[in-house]
């Protein structure tokens, strides 16, 4: 009903013959025909064989090649169809960037009852498997029975989707020496109760060689970790694709032995399973799997590409450029210039529509985790995307042009002129905020007393003993608001440190966590952790001078709104004195800096 209501036109061809249906499709001038059946139940391959549309794509219903000439393409991702497997497909592969499967995030997530409602024991470990009974092979079932033997205080909760399935499953259970009381058969229930089942189980056991698809998505949506075994075929790699897209690759096994060992291990180490649950609860909001608008944008990009050049397109490699759209007029543009990937982060509808043409868009408008501001979309991108070491990547906030005065074209031109040896390129605004303070941490301390102590405590906790008050930063290291472009090596170093901050802030309550997440006076009561993230790049550049840096002239960018912005000449002199302090080390330069700054108090 949702689909029918959302369409401009809906034509039912159920009662038409293959020939009549093909004529109707041609009459409607369909540009791209999507085949959602393949050779599955109620399929109409005769329609596809007549090729009534100029472009025909196989998607979702049939996890594999059809081996025919009916469909020109198949939609997949690089996990379910790796490059080395694409040659075995009669269809050309169109690669989606994150996951082949679209996941509906408008499903209800209301928990309807507890274990007692489903007649499950409260004190036993509950394995669940709600995939269709036809997917359960004898070897798979025998593997599960071995797991139950090794975990005595456990049960297996299963769906019997066919008339004789329940009887056969219980009979096989007895044959394997397991009491039938340890198999709980789940009856058919309404959708809300079906989803609630996942919330009361402990671990979902996937089937092999035919994985779950929608069922795996349902489990992850409800916060239930899924253990899968990945093979070589499309059908045996579906759940692994979903787990990768939600940031839980550790739950992917590649052998029967590993699958069995992990199923047992997770039941015996509740703290590890709790860690996966906790990560899943966070990753659902931050990783691509349930980011439906991101998926839609990528899919639209594919459709536009093949509709424009259905003959010439051999393979569409979905890089971030398919996320690029000029919101104001709907015209797609290619923002990638010779290995420069510049992204704008949009975390509200207003910022989304104000993104300058030419930038890639990280659409974060639907997230309910705005407490991390720009960090979470950057984190998601860096964890999920395969970056090329020869390219530059940047992630700017919506106010980049307002703060710096720089257009996208100016940024690209400066980056391209940087030179191959450069790792990091800075576009830092507010030169007065950088020049009149020894470093960016001292600057924030003015607005957030206790900031330096909190950051030093965080750094000490992760094994970095740093006296922030002693650091000297000049315009070659200072960058505000993550306004920098860097090669993957630097982004990996940045991510490694910010991940430690993320783990503490998302972890158990502690004094340190409270200090890092305290609210500041910044409009909107932004938490301190956000301002720490914004200063990580400056810290890395100062502590590790081997990074090759090129900085755009900060004095030509926007100045702050504070009274310090009126002292433009003094700001230039202050920065020069700090450079001399570091290069020469003479106390005269420090004294001169102090005298100059004191005059501005």
N, C-alpha and C positions, 0 to 999 in steps of 0.2 A: 504493500500500500504506500509506503514511503517513496519507493521508486516511481510508481505510477504518478503520484501526486507531484513529483519534482520534474516531470518531463513536459516539454512543450507539445510533443506529439507522442501518442502511444498507439501502436498498431498491432493487434493480435493476429498472428498468422498461424495459430494452432491448427485450425481446420483446413488450411490451404495445402495443396500438394507441394512437393519440392519445387516443381517448375513454376507454379503460380506464386509461391512465396518468393522465389528468386526474381520473378517479374515485378513483384510488388517492391522489393528492395531496390531494384534498378529504377523503377518509376519514381520512388522517393529520393533518388539521387544520393543515396548513402555514400559518403566518401570513404569511411572506414567501417568495416564489418567485424565485430568481435565475436568469435566463436567460443562460447562458455561451456560447451558440451564435449567436443572431441568425439570419443567413442564411448561415452558413458550413457547411463540410462536415459531414455527418451531423446537421444541425440538425433540430429537431422543432418548427417554428413552429405546427403544428396544436395542440399541447398548450397553448402560450401563448395561442393565439387563444381557447381555451375558458375562459380566465381562472379556473382552479381554485383560486387563492389570492386573498385580499382585497388583497394588495399584490404586484405583480410588477415586478422591476427587471432591466433589461438591463445587463450588466457584462462587460467585458474581451474577450470573444470577438469582438464585432463593433464596430469603432471608428467608430461613426457612428449616425445615427438609422435605425430600421427603417421609419419612415413608416407605422406601424400603430397600432392601439389596444390591442394585446396587452399591452405593458408600460407601466406607469404612469410609471416613472422610468428614468433612466439615471445610472449612477455615473461621475463625471468629476472633473476639477479645473479651475481657472479658466484654465489655459493651453490645454489641449486643447479646451475649449469656453468661450471668453470670453463674457462677458455679452451682447455684441452678436450672438453667433452662436446663443444659446440659443433664439431664436424660430424657428429653422429645424428644430427637433427636435419630433417628435410626442410624445416623452417629456418630462416635467418633469425638470430637471437637479438632481441631488443632488451638492453639491460637497464633495469630500474636501479637507482643508486643505493638503496638500503635493504629492501626486502621485496620479494616478488608479491607478497600478499598484502592487500589492503585490509586494514583493521578498523572496524567501526568503533569509535569512542563515544557514541551516543547510547550504547547499551546500558541498561540499568546495572547498578552495582550494589543494590540493597541486599543486606544479609538477612535472609529469612529463616531464622531459627539457628539452633546449634546441633551438636551431634545427636542429642536425644531425639530430635525431630526425625532423624534418619535412622534411628535405632542402631547407632554406632557406639561402641564402648569408649568411655572417656579416657581410659588408662592404657590404651593400646596405640601403637603406631599405625596410621592409616595410609596405605598405599592406594592410589586411585588410578583407574584407567577407563575413561569413558569414550574411547574410540570405538567405532563400529566393530561388531563381533567378527565380521568378515576379515578384518585386518589382523586378527590374532592367529598366528601360525602355531603349529604344535611345538616347534622349538622355542618360540617366544613364551608360550605358556609354561613349558617345562623350566625355562629360565626363571620365570616369576616364582614357580614352586620352590626352586632352590633358594631363592631369596627368602621366602617365608620360613623355610627350614632353618636358615642361618639367623633369622631374626624372630625368635619364638613369640615375642610379645607384639605381634603384628597381624594385620588383616589386609586383604585385598578387596577393594570396593570396585565393582565392575558393572558395566552396562551390558545387558543382554538385549541386543537390538533385533533379534529374530525369534520366531516361535520356539524352536528347539534349542536355542543357544544356551539358556540357563541350565537345562538338563545336561547337555553335553559338557559344559564347563565344570559343573559339580562332579560329574562322572570322572573327568580327567583329573580333577583335584584328588579324588579318592585313589585313583590309579597311581598318582605320584606320592602317596603316603601322607597327604595333608588332610586334616579334618575339614569337612565341608562347612563347619561353623566359621572357618577363617576366610571363607569367600562370602561376601555380601553382594547380592544382586540388586542393582539399582533399577527400580521401575521407571517407566516414562512419567515425567511430571511436567508441569507448565514451566515456561522459560525462566521465570524469576527463581523458582526453586532449583531448576537445573544449574543455573549459575551459582547459586548459594552453596551447592554441593562442594564446589572447588574450595570455598573459603574454610571448610571444616576438615579437609583432608590435610595430610602432612607432606606428601610428595606424589607428583603425577608421574606414572611410568608410561612412556611412549611406546608405540608399537614399531616393529621392524619386520620386513623392509618397507612397509607402507606406513609412513609417519602420520601423525595427526596434522591437520592444517588448521581449520577453524577451531577444533577442540583444543589444540595447543594454545591458540590465541585466547580462547575463553579462560583457560587455566591461568595464563599470565595476566590477563586483565583482572582476574579476581585475586591475584597475589600469590598463586600457588606455583612453586618452582617445578619445572618439568625436566626430567632426565631423559635424554634421547640417545639413540645410536645412529650415527650417520654413515651411510654407505656411499655408493658411487652414482646411483640413479637419482633423478629428480625427486621421485616419491620418497626416497629414503634420506633426503637432505632438507625436507621442508621445515621440520621443527628446529633443526640447527640454524636455519636461516633466521627464524623468528627469535631464537635465543641470542644470536649475534646482534640482531637489531634492537634488542632490549638490554644489551650489555652483560649477558650471562653466558659467555662461551665456555666457562668451566663445566657446565652441565652437559656438554656435548662429548660423547665418547665415540670411539671408532672401532671398538672390538667388543664381542660378547663378554669377554672376561672383564674388561674395564667397566662395562655397563653393570654387570653383576656386583663387582666390588664396590662401585660407587653407590648403588642402591642399598647395599648393606651398611656401608660406611656412614651415609647420611642419617640412617635410622639410629646409629649408635653414637653420633656426635651431634646432639641437638643444637649446640652453639653454632656449628658450621651451617646447619640448615637455617637457623635463625638469621645468620648473616646474609644468606642468599635471599631470604624473605625481605629483610630490611633493604638490601640493594634493589630488589625488584620494586618495592614500594616507591623508591626514589626514581629509579630508572624509567618507570612507566611514564613519568611526567617529563623526563628530560631526553630520552632516547627516541630514535625515529619510529619505532614500531607502532606506537599509537598516535603519531603525529600525522593525522589524516590530511590536513591541508598541505603538508610537505609532500605527501604521496601524490595528492591530486595535482600539485604543480608539476611534479616530475612526469606524471602520466600525460598531462596536457602537452608538455614539451615534446614527448615522444610522438604523440598524435600529430602535432603541428609539423614535426620534421618529416614523418613518413607521408603526410598528406601533400607536402610541397614537392617531395622528390621520391615518389614510391618506387621508381625504377633504379635510381642511382644509389640509394642508401643501402649499403651492405650491412652495416651494424651500427646502431646508435649507442654510443658509450655514454651513459648518463653521468656526466660530471656536474659540478655545481652550477654550470651555466644554464641548465634547464630550470633552475630556480629563479632565473633573472627575468624580471618583467617590469616594464615601465608602467606603473600603476595608473598614471594619469590618463594614458590614451590606449593602453592595452597592447602596444606594439612590442614584440620581443626584440631584444637587442643582444648582441654578443659582447659581454663585458670583459672577456678574458683577452688580455693583450700580451702576447709573447711571454707567457708564464707568470702573469701577475693576476692573482685571484683576490679581488677586493670585495669584501662582504659588508653589508650594512645590517645591523641588528634592529629588528622592529618588535617592540614588546607592547605595542598598543595599536589600535586602528589608526590613530592620528599619525604615529611615527611611520607606520607601514605606508601610508599614502604620501608621506613627505620625503620618502627616499629618493635621492637624486638618480636620474636615469643613468644607466651604465653600471651600477653596482649589482652584485649578486645579493640576494635577500635571504637572511636567516629569519624566517617568520616565527616569532615567539609570542604572538598575540594571544594564543589560547592557553598559555601556561598559567597555572595557578601558583607557580613558584617564582614570583617576581622578587623575592627577598635577596636573590643572588645577582639581580640585575643582568648585566651582559655576560657574566661569567658562564652561566649554564649553557646557553647556546654555543659559546665558543668551546666549552668542554665537550659537549655532545659531538660537535663537528670533528674535533681533534681525535676523539676516541673512535669515531666511526669511519672517517674518510681515509682513504689511502692517499697520502701526500707525496708529491714528487719532490725529491731533494733539490732539483734544479729550479724549482719555482718559488715564488714569494706568495705569502698568504697574509691577509690583513682582515681584522674584524673591528669595524668602527661603530660607535654609538650613533643614534639618529642626529645628534647635534654636532657631528664632526665638522661640517662646512660652516655652521654658525660659529663654532669656537676657533677654527683655524683660518677660515676664509678661503680654503683650498677646494677647488673642484675636483671631480673624479679624474678628469683629463690631466690636471696638473700633478696629481699624485702619481698617476701611471707614468707620466713623462719623467718625473724625478726618480722613480724606482728603476725604470729601464736604463737610466743614465748612471746608476749607482756603481756598476762594475761587478764582475762575476765573483770577486773575492769577498764582497760585502754580505754579512749575515743578517744584519738588522738595520732598518731604516726608520728614523724617528720623525714624527710630525707633531711635535708637542706645542700646544698653545700656552697661554698665560705665562710668558717669560718672566714676569715679575714674581710669580709664585715659585719659580724655579731659581731665579738669580739671587734673591735676598735671603735665602735659607741655605744652610750647609748641605741639606739633602731633603728629599721629598718626605721623609718621616718627621723631621723637625717641622716642616711646613704643616703637616696634618696635625701635629701635636698642638699647634696654636688653636685649631678649631675643635679638637677632640682631646682634651687633657687625659693622659693615661695611655694614649695611643702607642707611644714608643715602648713602654713597659709591656703592653699586651703583645706587640709584635716580637719583642725580644724573648718573651716567654714561649711564644709559639715556635720560634726558631730554635730555642734551646730544647724544646720538646722533640723536635725532629732531628736533633744532633748538630745544629749549627749555632755555635757560640759567636754572636756578633754584637758589638757595641754600636748601635745605630747612631748614637750621638756623635761618634767619632768619624763617621763616613763623610767624605766630601764628594759631592756630585755636581757636575757642571752640565752644560747644554749638550754634551756628547753622551750623557747617560740618562738625563732626566726626561721622562715621558709621562704625561698625565692621560688618564681616561683610556688606556690601552690603544692610544693612537700611534701604533707602530706596525710595520710590515716586516715579516721575517721569513727566513727559510725554515723548513721543518725541524732542523737540528735545534734551533733556538726554541721553537714552539714546544718541542719535546721536553727541554729543560724547564721551561715555564710551566708546562702541565705537570711535570713530576712534583714540583714544589706546591703548586696550587691544589693538587690532589690531596696532599697531606693536610692542607688547611681544610679542604672540603670534608675529609674523613673525620677530623676533630669536630667540626661544626655540625655534622650530620650524625655524629656518634652519641654515646651515652652522655648524660649530663655531668659536667665537671666545672671546677672553678675556671679552668682555661677556656672551656667552651663558652661559659657565660661572659668572659672578658672579650672574646672574639666576636660574639654575636650581640653585644650591647648596642642599643640604639643610639644614634648620634643626633646632633642638632640639624643635620642636613634635611631639607624639606622632604617630608614623607617618612621621617624617622628611619632613614637608611641605616642598616646595621654596619658595624665597624668592619666586618669581614670584607665588604665590598671595596672599601678604601685600601685594605691590605692587598687585595688582588690587583688593584690598579697600580700598585707600587712594586710588584714582584719583578717586572721587567727591568726597572731601574736598579733594583737590588742585584739582579743577576749580572747586569752589565758592569756594575761597580765591583762586585766580588770576583768576576771572571773577565778580566780585561782582554783576554784572547779573542773575544767576539769582535769581529770587524763591523764597525758602525759607521753609518752616514746619517747625519742629522740635517733635516731641513732647517733653514734659518728661523729659529723660534721667535726672533724679534720681529719677524714679518708676519707672524700669526696673531690671532686675537689676544688681547691683554685681558686681565681679570677685571672684575667690577669693583675691586677694592681701591682704596686711596693710593696704594703702591703703584698703580698703573700710570700715575702722573710722572713718576721718576724714571723715564725711559733711558736717559743717558746713564744714570746711576746703576740701572739694571745691567746694562752692557758692561760697565766697569766692574760690577760685582762678579759677574760671570767670568770676566777675564782674570780677576784676582783669584778666583777659585781654581781656574786652570793653572795659574802660576803656582799656587799652593801645592798642587799635585805634581806638577812637572819639576819645580825647583825645590820645593820643600822649605823655603826660607820663611822664618817666622814673620818677617816684614810684611809679606803678602797677607798672612792671616790677620796681623794687627791692622793693616790698612782696610781689610774687609770688615773687621769688627767696627772700626771707627766710622766707616761709610754707612754701615747698617744702623749704628746707634743714632746717627743724625736723622734717620727716618722714623724713629720711634715716636 
